[in-house]
Amino acid sequence: MDTTALQKIADQLIQARRIVVFTGAGMSAESGIATFRDKPDSLWAKFNTREMASPAGWREDKYRVWAWYEGRRGAVLETQPHAGHIAVDQLADTLRSVHGQDVQVDVVTQNVDNLHERAGSSSVIHLHGSLFSPRCAACARPGEFAPGVPDQPLTHLDPPECQHCGGYIRPGVVWFGESMPENEFRMAEDLVDTCDVMLVIGTSGVVFPAAELPINAHQLGKFVAEINPERTEVSGYTAVECRATAAQGLPQLLEMLKSR
């Protein structure tokens, strides 16, 4: 554990009033959720991305796509937030108790699993959508799931129908070939503009435009720190690089803050 790097991060957090925590797939991986880029048992290796994660795949076989995403949602529900998720939720209260002033912590995530919310975080922006926010493929209004979640992998499952227009409900994630939701990305950019510190956790930094956020924060002169077991494309834009996983580094960072 790089305690020196964590200490430098703690020094900056003590002075901060607005903090952005930017998370990627590595954050979820420690809860047992497979990432797209892990091999050999990655999601990349298990399905054709054109068929399962694109508008064309949906049009070709919406029943297979819905079945796969419902299976994925069921698998996510069997996981739990880890100590890193809990530490993110506790960060604002910990800092308030240390220096007695209000602190705002906002989470911007590329993950679609809602683990931050399940850990207690209330201010969460989803750049790539959520498995738990389905919408109508026709009218784009929020949709509802059918009762229950499949307890076994299925290859065919009828999507629910929209209560408003009768269209099919589709997964609420951003697929390949689709644009990131404009409102969410604009809110994330605003947070970058106003934050004092940005923590970049578990992201590879190769998915754009999400990867622009830590780069922009660096260019704006913000203190940007990375917590990741390996160097990434974001590493060159950070003031501090801590080589640790989220579940290891974040709880230790919290303990450092509590000891102030």
C-alpha positions in Angstrom: 0.0 0.0 0.0 1.4 3.4 -1.0 0.8 5.2 2.3 2.8 8.2 1.2 0.5 8.8 -1.8 -2.5 8.4 0.4 -1.2 10.9 2.9 -0.7 13.5 0.1 -4.3 12.9 -1.0 -5.5 13.2 2.6 -3.7 16.6 2.9 -5.6 17.9 -0.1 -9.0 16.5 1.0 -8.7 18.2 4.4 -8.7 21.5 2.6 -11.4 20.7 0.0 -15.0 21.8 0.1 -16.1 20.1 -3.2 -14.9 16.7 -4.2 -15.7 14.6 -7.3 -15.1 10.9 -7.1 -14.9 9.5 -10.7 -15.2 5.7 -10.9 -14.9 3.0 -13.5 -15.2 -0.7 -13.9 -12.3 -1.5 -11.6 -14.4 -0.2 -8.7 -17.1 -2.7 -9.4 -14.7 -5.6 -10.2 -13.9 -5.9 -6.5 -17.5 -6.7 -5.8 -17.3 -9.5 -8.2 -18.7 -7.8 -11.3 -16.9 -8.7 -14.4 -15.4 -5.9 -16.5 -15.5 -5.7 -20.3 -11.7 -5.8 -20.5 -10.7 -8.6 -18.1 -9.6 -11.8 -19.8 -10.1 -14.7 -20.3 -13.5 -14.7 -18.6 -14.5 -11.2 -19.6 -17.8 -10.1 -21.0 -15.9 -9.3 -24.2 -15.1 -13.0 -24.5 -18.6 -14.2 -23.7 -20.7 -12.4 -26.2 -20.6 -10.5 -29.5 -20.8 -6.8 -28.6 -22.6 -5.9 -31.8 -25.4 -8.4 -30.9 -25.7 -7.6 -27.2 -24.7 -4.0 -26.7 -25.8 -2.0 -29.8 -29.0 -0.7 -31.3 -28.5 -3.0 -34.3 -28.3 -6.0 -32.0 -31.5 -4.9 -30.3 -33.3 -4.6 -33.6 -32.0 -8.0 -34.7 -33.1 -9.9 -31.6 -34.5 -7.9 -28.7 -35.6 -11.0 -26.9 -32.1 -12.3 -26.6 -30.7 -8.9 -25.6 -33.3 -8.4 -22.9 -32.7 -11.9 -21.5 -29.0 -11.2 -21.3 -29.4 -7.9 -19.6 -31.9 -9.3 -17.1 -29.4 -12.0 -16.4 -26.8 -9.4 -15.8 -29.1 -7.4 -13.5 -29.8 -10.5 -11.5 -26.1 -11.2 -11.1 -25.5 -7.7 -10.0 -28.2 -7.9 -7.4 -26.4 -10.9 -5.9 -23.3 -8.8 -5.3 -22.7 -6.3 -2.5 -20.9 -2.9 -2.3 -17.4 -3.3 -1.0 -15.4 -1.3 1.6 -14.4 1.2 -1.1 -18.0 2.0 -1.9 -18.8 2.5 1.8 -15.8 4.8 2.2 -16.9 7.0 -0.6 -20.3 7.4 1.1 -18.6 8.2 4.4 -16.1 10.7 3.0 -18.2 13.8 3.3 -19.3 13.1 6.9 -15.7 12.2 7.9 -14.4 15.5 6.5 -17.1 17.5 8.2 -16.2 16.0 11.5 -12.5 16.8 10.9 -12.8 20.5 10.1 -16.4 21.3 11.0 -17.4 22.8 7.7 -19.7 21.7 5.0 -18.3 19.4 2.3 -19.9 18.2 -0.9 -18.9 14.8 -2.4 -20.4 13.9 -5.8 -19.9 10.6 -7.6 -19.5 10.5 -11.4 -19.5 6.9 -12.5 -19.1 4.9 -15.7 -20.6 1.9 -14.0 -24.2 0.8 -14.5 -24.6 -1.4 -11.4 -25.9 1.2 -8.8 -23.5 -0.1 -6.2 -22.7 3.5 -5.1 -26.3 4.1 -4.4 -26.6 0.8 -2.5 -23.6 1.9 -0.4 -25.5 5.0 0.6 -24.2 7.7 -1.9 -27.0 10.0 -2.8 -25.3 12.3 -5.4 -24.4 9.9 -8.3 -24.3 10.8 -12.0 -24.3 7.8 -14.3 -22.5 8.6 -17.6 -23.3 5.2 -19.2 -26.8 4.7 -17.8 -27.9 2.0 -15.4 -29.1 -1.5 -15.4 -31.9 -0.4 -13.1 -33.3 2.5 -15.2 -35.0 0.8 -18.2 -36.8 3.0 -20.7 -39.1 2.7 -23.7 -37.3 2.1 -27.0 -40.0 4.0 -28.8 -40.9 7.0 -26.6 -37.9 7.0 -24.3 -40.0 7.3 -21.2 -38.9 5.5 -18.0 -40.1 1.9 -18.0 -40.7 -0.8 -15.4 -39.4 -4.3 -15.0 -41.6 -7.3 -15.0 -42.0 -8.8 -11.5 -39.0 -10.9 -10.3 -35.5 -11.4 -11.8 -34.5 -14.5 -13.7 -32.5 -16.8 -11.4 -30.8 -18.6 -14.3 -29.3 -17.5 -17.6 -31.9 -17.3 -20.4 -31.5 -16.9 -24.1 -35.0 -15.6 -24.8 -37.2 -13.3 -22.7 -40.0 -11.0 -23.7 -39.3 -7.3 -22.9 -42.1 -5.6 -21.0 -44.3 -3.2 -22.8 -44.4 0.6 -22.2 -47.4 1.7 -20.2 -47.6 4.9 -22.2 -47.2 3.9 -25.9 -47.1 0.1 -26.0 -43.5 0.0 -27.2 -40.8 -2.4 -25.9 -38.9 -1.5 -22.8 -35.1 -1.7 -23.4 -32.1 -1.7 -21.1 -31.2 1.7 -19.7 -27.5 1.6 -20.6 -25.6 3.4 -23.2 -24.8 1.0 -26.1 -22.0 1.2 -28.6 -22.8 3.7 -31.2 -25.1 5.7 -28.9 -24.2 9.1 -27.4 -23.7 9.6 -23.8 -26.7 11.3 -22.1 -26.2 15.1 -22.6 -27.7 16.2 -19.3 -25.6 13.8 -17.2 -22.3 14.7 -19.0 -23.1 18.4 -18.7 -23.7 18.0 -15.0 -20.4 16.1 -14.7 -18.6 18.9 -16.5 -20.1 21.5 -14.1 -18.9 19.4 -11.1 -15.4 19.3 -12.6 -15.4 23.1 -13.1 -16.4 23.7 -9.4 -14.5 21.0 -7.5 -11.4 21.4 -5.5 -10.3 17.7 -5.7 -11.0 14.9 -8.1 -10.4 11.3 -7.1 -10.1 8.9 -10.1 -10.7 5.3 -9.1 -10.7 2.1 -11.1 -11.0 3.5 -14.6 -8.9 2.7 -17.5 -9.2 6.1 -19.0 -9.7 4.8 -22.5 -13.5 5.4 -22.9 -14.3 8.8 -24.3 -15.8 11.3 -23.8 -15.9 10.2 -20.1 -12.1 10.1 -20.0 -12.1 13.8 -20.8 -13.3 14.7 -17.3 -10.1 14.0 -15.3 -8.0 15.5 -18.2 -10.1 18.6 -18.0 -9.8 18.8 -14.3 -6.0 18.6 -14.6 -6.0 21.3 -17.2 -8.1 23.5 -15.0 -5.5 23.2 -12.2 -7.6 21.0 -9.9 -5.9 18.5 -7.7 -6.4 15.1 -9.4 -5.4 11.9 -7.7 -5.6 8.3 -9.0 -6.3 5.2 -7.0 -5.7 2.2 -9.1 -3.5 -0.9 -8.9 -2.0 -0.1 -12.3 -1.0 2.9 -14.4 -3.7 4.0 -16.8 -4.2 6.5 -19.6 -5.3 8.9 -16.9 -2.1 8.6 -14.9 -0.3 11.3 -16.7 -2.9 13.9 -15.8 -2.8 13.3 -12.0 -0.8 15.0 -9.2 -0.7 11.8 -7.2 -0.8 8.1 -8.2 -1.7 5.6 -5.5 -1.1 2.0 -6.5 -3.9 0.3 -4.6 -7.4 -1.1 -5.2 -10.5 0.9 -4.2 -11.4 -1.6 -1.5 -7.9 -1.3 0.0 -7.0 2.3 -0.5 -10.2 4.2 0.2 -10.8 2.7 3.7 -7.2 3.5 4.7 -7.6 7.0 3.3 -10.6 7.4 5.5 -8.8 6.2 8.6 -6.0 8.8 7.9 -8.6 11.5 7.7 -10.3 10.3 11.0 -6.9 10.5 12.8 -6.4 14.2 12.0 
